[in-house]
Amino acid sequence: MARIRVITDSACDLSAEVAAAHGIVIVPLSIRFGDEEFVDGKDLTTKEFWARCKASPVLPETAAPSPGAFQEAFKTAAAEGYDGVLSLSLSGGVSATFQAATAAAKAVADTIDVRALDSRSMTMGLGLMVLDLADMASAGADLDALEARVVELVPRTSVFGAVENLEHLSKGGRIGGAKALLGSVLSIKPVVTLVDGEVAEESKQRTRGRSLQYLADKALTSPPLSRIAVAHGDAADIDDFLALLKDLSCEHPIVVSDLGAVIGTHTGPGTIGICMVRVD
């Protein structure tokens, strides 16, 4: 039976406890507030990030891990006796993280077989895919099977987010196809999505309540779901949103997680995201 290590990055928004329980290794990105730099999850917890985000006069920025950080994780897997690594990264459309993982995979090719793949997703869209792969790996799936599973999961995975405003997305340069929203940024509560791994406009709603109902309807009217997660950035109304999903049907229980510093940097406080993996 193959022993495959599943490795991802901190944009997956899986808690350290969940990752450890599933044998998943997380390579952290870095967060900068002005001249101060923090390693995500190590120097700065999610709770600390949101407190600092709300108090800071400057918007935070993110930096991808170095290829060396991935190399270290890959070599550790080899040293621990793993036969290979499946590395699944934050969308290459918004970050250089996938490029770093790819470079690292080539650098360790003589040591261990690493398949570095682009999730074309982020936050718990990435997280749910990684959980699926970890379950397969623990059941003995080999690298070819895991790589084929990623090809299946990418088009089945969707991410939608209700953001308080587009300030963080705009200043962070990650707004992509949602630029058209900027003209009316003060009068709307936008809903954004991912299209081919980049942020795009999904809907313009007049109130927060309507934007959250729109988000909930995306899940409630979806084709059959395998997995679903809700990630939020210190949102005061998260319980109200979860109540909208009480009649949701899904193969796996709903996962609720904190929106971490990597994605939170670009969406801002109050964001609620819903991430789904369709059955087929």
C-alpha positions in Angstrom: 0.0 0.0 0.0 1.3 3.4 -1.0 2.1 6.0 1.7 1.4 9.4 0.2 1.8 12.7 2.1 -0.7 15.4 1.2 0.7 18.9 1.5 -1.0 22.2 1.0 -0.5 25.9 2.0 -2.1 28.1 4.6 -4.6 29.6 2.2 -6.6 26.4 2.7 -8.0 27.7 6.0 -7.9 24.2 7.6 -7.3 24.5 11.3 -4.0 23.0 12.7 -6.1 20.5 14.6 -8.1 19.3 11.5 -4.9 19.1 9.4 -3.1 17.1 12.0 -6.0 14.7 12.4 -5.9 14.0 8.7 -2.1 13.9 8.3 -2.0 17.0 6.2 1.1 19.3 6.2 0.5 23.0 5.7 3.2 25.3 4.4 2.5 28.8 5.6 2.4 32.0 3.6 3.6 35.3 5.2 1.5 38.3 6.2 2.9 41.9 6.2 1.5 44.9 8.1 3.7 47.7 6.9 7.3 46.8 7.9 6.2 43.9 10.2 6.1 40.4 8.7 4.5 37.4 10.3 4.4 33.7 9.3 0.8 32.7 8.9 -0.4 30.6 11.8 3.0 30.6 13.5 3.7 34.2 14.4 0.1 35.3 14.0 -3.1 33.4 14.8 -6.3 34.0 12.9 -7.8 35.8 15.9 -4.7 38.0 16.2 -4.8 38.8 12.5 -8.4 40.0 12.6 -7.8 42.2 15.7 -4.7 43.7 14.0 -6.6 44.0 10.7 -9.4 46.1 12.3 -6.9 48.3 14.2 -4.2 48.8 11.6 -4.0 52.1 9.6 -2.4 50.1 6.7 -3.9 47.2 4.8 -2.0 43.9 5.2 -0.2 42.2 2.3 0.6 38.6 1.7 3.7 36.8 0.4 4.0 33.3 -1.1 6.2 30.7 0.7 9.7 30.3 -0.8 10.5 27.2 -2.8 12.8 26.3 0.0 9.9 26.1 2.5 8.2 23.5 0.2 11.4 21.7 -0.3 11.8 21.3 3.4 8.3 19.8 3.7 8.9 17.5 0.7 12.2 16.3 2.1 10.7 15.7 5.5 8.0 13.4 3.9 10.8 11.5 2.3 12.7 11.2 5.6 9.6 9.9 7.3 9.3 7.1 4.7 6.6 8.4 2.5 6.6 7.1 -1.1 5.4 10.3 -2.6 3.8 13.7 -2.1 0.6 15.2 -3.5 1.0 19.0 -3.2 -2.1 21.1 -3.8 -1.8 24.9 -3.8 -3.7 28.1 -3.7 -4.8 29.2 -7.2 -2.0 30.3 -9.4 -4.3 33.0 -10.7 -3.9 35.0 -7.4 -0.6 33.9 -5.9 2.9 32.7 -6.7 2.5 29.8 -4.2 1.9 27.2 -6.9 5.0 28.3 -8.8 7.1 27.9 -5.6 5.7 24.4 -5.0 6.4 23.4 -8.6 10.0 24.7 -8.4 10.5 22.8 -5.1 9.1 19.6 -6.6 11.6 19.7 -9.4 14.4 20.4 -6.9 13.7 17.2 -4.9 12.9 15.0 -7.9 15.9 12.7 -7.1 14.7 12.3 -3.5 10.9 11.8 -3.7 8.1 11.9 -6.3 6.1 15.1 -5.8 3.1 16.0 -7.9 2.6 19.7 -7.5 -0.9 20.8 -8.7 -2.9 24.0 -8.9 -6.3 23.9 -7.1 -7.6 26.9 -9.0 -9.3 27.6 -5.7 -8.8 29.1 -2.3 -9.9 29.2 1.3 -12.1 26.1 2.1 -12.5 25.3 -1.6 -8.9 24.3 -1.4 -9.4 22.9 2.1 -12.3 20.6 1.1 -10.3 19.2 -1.8 -7.3 18.6 0.5 -9.5 16.7 3.0 -10.9 14.6 0.1 -7.3 13.7 -1.0 -6.2 13.0 2.6 -9.0 10.5 3.0 -8.0 8.8 -0.2 -4.3 8.8 0.8 -5.1 7.2 4.2 -7.0 4.5 2.4 -3.9 3.6 0.4 -4.5 5.5 -2.9 -1.3 6.1 -5.0 -0.1 9.3 -6.6 -1.7 8.6 -9.9 -5.1 8.1 -8.3 -4.7 11.2 -6.2 -3.6 13.3 -9.2 -6.6 12.0 -11.2 -8.9 12.9 -8.3 -7.6 16.5 -8.4 -8.5 16.7 -12.1 -12.1 15.6 -11.1 -12.4 17.9 -8.1 -11.2 21.2 -9.6 -14.3 21.7 -11.9 -16.6 20.5 -9.2 -15.4 22.9 -6.6 -16.9 26.4 -6.3 -16.3 29.4 -3.9 -18.7 32.3 -3.3 -18.1 35.2 -0.9 -20.2 38.0 0.5 -17.8 40.9 1.3 -18.5 44.0 3.2 -16.7 46.1 0.6 -14.1 45.8 -2.1 -11.4 48.0 -0.5 -9.1 45.0 0.4 -9.6 43.3 -3.0 -8.9 46.5 -4.9 -5.9 47.7 -2.9 -4.5 44.2 -2.8 -4.6 43.9 -6.6 -6.6 40.7 -6.5 -9.9 42.0 -7.8 -9.6 40.5 -11.2 -12.9 40.4 -13.1 -14.7 42.2 -10.3 -13.4 45.6 -11.3 -16.8 46.6 -12.6 -18.1 46.6 -9.1 -15.8 49.4 -8.0 -17.9 52.3 -9.4 -20.8 51.5 -7.0 -18.7 50.2 -4.1 -20.4 52.4 -1.5 -24.0 51.5 -2.4 -23.8 47.7 -2.8 -22.9 44.5 -0.8 -21.0 42.5 -3.5 -20.9 38.8 -3.9 -17.8 37.5 -5.6 -16.8 34.1 -6.9 -13.8 32.4 -8.6 -13.7 31.9 -12.3 -10.8 29.8 -13.5 -9.0 30.6 -10.3 -9.4 34.4 -10.3 -11.8 36.7 -8.4 -14.8 37.7 -10.5 -18.1 39.5 -9.9 -21.0 37.2 -9.1 -23.8 39.5 -7.9 -24.6 43.0 -6.7 -26.9 43.1 -3.7 -28.3 46.2 -2.0 -28.1 45.0 1.6 -26.0 42.6 3.7 -29.1 40.5 4.4 -29.8 40.1 0.7 -26.1 39.2 -0.1 -26.2 36.5 2.6 -29.5 35.1 1.3 -28.1 35.0 -2.2 -25.1 33.1 -0.9 -27.3 30.6 1.0 -29.4 30.1 -2.1 -26.3 29.1 -4.1 -25.9 26.2 -1.7 -29.6 25.3 -1.3 -30.2 25.2 -5.0 -27.0 23.5 -6.0 -26.7 20.1 -7.6 -26.0 17.3 -5.1 -23.1 18.2 -2.8 -20.3 16.0 -1.6 -18.7 18.6 0.8 -19.5 22.1 1.9 -17.8 24.6 4.2 -18.4 28.1 5.5 -15.5 30.3 6.2 -15.9 33.7 7.8 -13.7 36.7 8.7 -14.8 37.5 12.2 -18.3 38.0 10.9 -20.8 39.0 13.7 -23.7 37.6 11.7 -22.2 34.1 11.1 -24.9 32.4 13.2 -27.6 34.1 11.2 -26.1 32.9 8.0 -25.7 29.3 9.2 -29.4 29.3 10.2 -30.2 29.9 6.5 -28.5 26.6 5.7 -30.4 24.5 8.2 -32.2 22.5 5.5 -29.1 21.9 3.4 -28.4 18.3 2.2 -24.8 17.1 1.8 -22.9 13.8 1.9 -20.5 15.2 4.6 -21.3 17.4 7.5 -20.9 21.1 7.0 -17.5 22.5 8.1 -17.4 25.9 9.6 -13.9 27.6 9.7 -12.3 30.9 10.3 -11.3 32.8 7.2 -7.5 32.9 7.6 -5.1 35.7 7.1 -4.1 34.8 3.5 -7.6 35.2 2.0 -8.8 37.6 4.7 -6.1 40.0 3.7 -7.7 40.5 0.4 -11.4 40.3 1.4 -11.5 42.1 4.7 -13.4 41.7 8.0 -17.0 40.5 7.9 -16.5 38.3 4.8 -18.6 35.1 4.7 -17.6 32.5 2.1 -19.3 29.3 1.1 -17.2 26.6 -0.5 -18.8 23.6 -2.2 -17.7 20.4 -3.9 -20.4 18.8 -6.1 -20.9 15.1 -6.3 -20.3 15.1 -10.1 
